[in-house]
Amino acid sequence: MADDTPLPGIVITGASGRMGQMLVKLVAASDRARLVGAVERAGHPWVGQDIGTATGGAALG
């Protein structure tokens, strides 16, 4: 991508599942996309938590 091209924003649905967690880690580490959101069902313990630390990594903000 050109330096002035904005990165596509990605939202992961079902972020606490096995595939969702893998996608969170892959997108967060990518230099071609940016993680802009992670969605989980209402009442899930991860709601309101930083998705990076919830998946065992560094805080993503």
MIVEXRO-534840 format. One record per atom (N, C-alpha, C, CB): residue number from 1; z, x, y; atom name; chain. Coordinates in pm, whole numbers. Atoms other than C-alpha are relative to their C-alpha. Glycine has a CB too. Example, Ala and Ser with C-alpha at 12.3 -4.5 7.8 and 13.67 -1.06 7.14 Angstrom:
2
  resi      zz      xx      yy  name  chain
     1       0      89    -119     N      A
     1     780    1230    -450    CA      A
     1       0      90     120     C      A
     1     125     -99       3    CB      A
     2      -6     -82    -119     N      A
     2     714    1367    -106    CA      A
     2      73     -77     109     C      A
     2    -142      41      46    CB      A
***
This chain:
61
  resi      zz      xx      yy  name  chain
     1       0      84    -119     N      A
     1       0       0       0    CA      A
     1       0      88     125     C      A
     1     122     -96       0    CB      A
     2      -1     -71    -127     N      A
     2     -63     110     355    CA      A
     2     141      -3      58     C      A
     2    -102     -60      99    CB      A
     3    -135      -9     -57     N      A
     3     245     218     548    CA      A
     3      35    -117      89     C      A
     3      13     128      77    CB      A
     4     -29     111     -90     N      A
     4     210     -72     792    CA      A
     4      -5    -137     -68     C      A
     4     -96       3     115    CB      A
     5       5     126      75     N      A
     5     174    -338     521    CA      A
     5     141     -38     -43     C      A
     5     -94      11    -122    CB      A
     6    -134      40      43     N      A
     6     495    -536     471    CA      A
     6       7     -17    -152     C      A
     6      42    -131      69    CB      A
     7     -21      16     144     N      A
     7     636    -532     120    CA      A
     7      21    -147     -33     C      A
     7     121      84     -49    CB      A
     8     -25     139      39     N      A
     8     628    -864     -65    CA      A
     8     147     -20     -35     C      A
     8     -90     -40    -119    CB      A
     9    -138      34      34     N      A
     9     969   -1029     -91    CA      A
     9       4     -78    -130     C      A
     9      65     -81     114    CB      A
    10     -12      61     132     N      A
    10    1076   -1130    -441    CA      A
    10     136     -69     -12     C      A
    10     -18     106    -112    CB      A
    11    -123      73      32     N      A
    11    1336   -1394    -539    CA      A
    11       4     -15    -152     C      A
    11       7    -140      73    CB      A
    12     -17      10     145     N      A
    12    1469   -1384    -898    CA      A
    12      80    -126     -30     C      A
    12      70     127     -58    CB      A
    13     -69     121      45     N      A
    13    1561   -1719   -1053    CA      A
    13      61      25    -137     C      A
    13     -97    -123      -4    CB      A
    14     -67     -27     127     N      A
    14    1813   -1711   -1338    CA      A
    14      44     144      -8     C      A
    14     -92     -34    -118    CB      A
    15     -30    -142     -14     N      A
    15    1942   -1374   -1223    CA      A
    15     106      52     -97     C      A
    15      43      28     139    CB      A
    16    -106     -49      90     N      A
    16    2235   -1359   -1467    CA      A
    16     -47      14    -145     C      A
    16     118     -94       5    CB      A
    17      53     -12     136     N      A
    17    2020   -1387   -1780    CA      A
    17     -50     141     -29     C      A
    17    -112    -101     -23    CB      A
    18      48    -135      36     N      A
    18    1891   -1084   -1971    CA      A
    18    -125      38      77     C      A
    18     -27       7    -149    CB      A
    19     124     -31     -71     N      A
    19    1543   -1103   -1821    CA      A
    19      24       5     150     C      A
    19    -108    -104     -33    CB      A
    20     -30       1    -143     N      A
    20    1678   -1191   -1476    CA      A
    20      67     129      45     C      A
    20      88    -117      34    CB      A
    21     -67    -125     -35     N      A
    21    1908    -889   -1474    CA      A
    21     -96     118      -1     C      A
    21     115      27     -97    CB      A
    22      99    -107       7     N      A
    22    1624    -660   -1581    CA      A
    22     -93      -7     122     C      A
    22     -82     -10    -131    CB      A
    23      87      15    -116     N      A
    23    1400    -803   -1307    CA      A
    23      70      41     129     C      A
    23     -48    -144      11    CB      A
    24     -77     -41    -117     N      A
    24    1673    -756   -1046    CA      A
    24      -1     152      12     C      A
    24     145     -53      -6    CB      A
    25      -5    -146      -2     N      A
    25    1706    -389   -1141    CA      A
    25    -136      61      29     C      A
    25      53      54    -133    CB      A
    26     135     -54     -21     N      A
    26    1330    -328   -1151    CA      A
    26     -48     -21     143     C      A
    26     -97     -65     -97    CB      A
    27      45      27    -137     N      A
    27    1256    -496    -819    CA      A
    27      83      80     100     C      A
    27      10    -151      31    CB      A
    28     -86     -76     -92     N      A
    28    1555    -330    -648    CA      A
    28     -41     147       5     C      A
    28     147     -13     -42    CB      A
    29      39    -141       7     N      A
    29    1427      11    -761    CA      A
    29    -145      23      44     C      A
    29      18      52    -141    CB      A
    30     143     -11     -31     N      A
    30    1065     -61    -664    CA      A
    30     -24      43     144     C      A
    30     -69    -132     -27    CB      A
    31      43     -33    -136     N      A
    31     892      91    -364    CA      A
    31    -122     -84      40     C      A
    31     -33     150      10    CB      A
    32     116      85     -27     N      A
    32     621    -178    -380    CA      A
    32      38    -146      26     C      A
    32     -96       5    -116    CB      A
    33     -49     135     -26     N      A
    33     837    -490    -337    CA      A
    33     146      12      43     C      A
    33     -15     -93    -127    CB      A
    34    -142      -1     -38     N      A
    34    1177    -584    -198    CA      A
    34      66    -126     -54     C      A
    34      16       9     155    CB      A
    35     -77     112      51     N      A
    35    1441    -806    -349    CA      A
    35      61     -74     119     C      A
    35     112      47    -100    CB      A
    36     -51      77    -114     N      A
    36    1517   -1084    -100    CA      A
    36      96    -110     -42     C      A
    36    -115     -60      76    CB      A
    37     -92     103      45     N      A
    37    1716   -1322    -316    CA      A
    37      12      -6    -150     C      A
    37     -43    -133      51    CB      A
    38     -26      22     142     N      A
    38    1865   -1406    -652    CA      A
    38      68    -136     -12     C      A
    38      89     115     -63    CB      A
    39     -47     138      12     N      A
    39    1932   -1762    -768    CA      A
    39      65     -19    -136     C      A
    39    -117    -101      19    CB      A
    40     -69      34     124     N      A
    40    2176   -1890   -1027    CA      A
    40      53    -142      16     C      A
    40     117     101     -32    CB      A
    41     -46     139      -4     N      A
    41    2310   -2234   -1118    CA      A
    41     129     -13      80     C      A
    41      21     -53    -144    CB      A
    42    -121      29     -77     N      A
    42    2579   -2393    -903    CA      A
    42     123      20     -88     C      A
    42      -3    -143      58    CB      A
    43    -123     -20      73     N      A
    43    2927   -2290   -1010    CA      A
    43       4     126     -84     C      A
    43      25    -116     -86    CB      A
    44       2    -123      79     N      A
    44    2817   -1970   -1185    CA      A
    44      88     104      70     C      A
    44    -146      55     -17    CB      A
    45     -90     -99     -60     N      A
    45    3070   -1686   -1130    CA      A
    45     -69     100      93     C      A
    45      70      76    -108    CB      A
    46      71     -97     -85     N      A
    46    2801   -1467    -968    CA      A
    46     -41     -58     134     C      A
    46    -122      50     -72    CB      A
    47      39      60    -128     N      A
    47    2726   -1716    -689    CA      A
    47      91      54     109     C      A
    47       7    -157      -7    CB      A
    48     -76     -58    -111     N      A
    48    2832   -1551    -364    CA      A
    48      31     148     -15     C      A
    48     127     -74      18    CB      A
    49     -25    -142      25     N      A
    49    2854   -1204    -520    CA      A
    49    -126      80      30     C      A
    49      45      23    -147    CB      A
    50     115     -88     -17     N      A
    50    2629    -907    -448    CA      A
    50     -69      15    -135     C      A
    50      43     140      57    CB      A
    51      70      -2     127     N      A
    51    2360    -917    -717    CA      A
    51      -9     141     -58     C      A
    51    -140     -58      16    CB      A
    52       2    -137      50     N      A
    52    2349    -539    -741    CA      A
    52     125      34     -81     C      A
    52     -15      98     115    CB      A
    53    -124     -29      71     N      A
    53    2714    -504    -837    CA      A
    53      21     -96    -117     C      A
    53     119      -7      95    CB      A
    54     -14      96     110     N      A
    54    2703    -820   -1050    CA      A
    54     -77      44    -124     C      A
    54     -49    -139      44    CB      A
    55      80     -47     113     N      A
    55    2434    -659   -1267    CA      A
    55      39     142     -42     C      A
    55    -148      -4      35    CB      A
    56     -49    -131      42     N      A
    56    2630    -334   -1295    CA      A
    56     -54     118      78     C      A
    56     -30      20    -141    CB      A
    57      57    -108     -80     N      A
    57    2453    -134   -1026    CA      A
    57      68      13     134     C      A
    57    -148     -21      20    CB      A
    58     -51     -18    -136     N      A
    58    2502     -39    -664    CA      A
    58     -20    -129      80     C      A
    58     -70     119      70    CB      A
    59      13     117     -88     N      A
    59    2552    -303    -396    CA      A
    59    -136       1      69     C      A
    59     114      -2     106    CB      A
    60     132      12     -62     N      A
    60    2222    -431    -257    CA      A
    60       5     -67     136     C      A
    60     -93     -77     -91    CB      A
    61     -15      60    -132     N      A
    61    2358    -610      47    CA      A
    61     -26    -146       7     C      A
    61     -87      66      95    CB      A
***
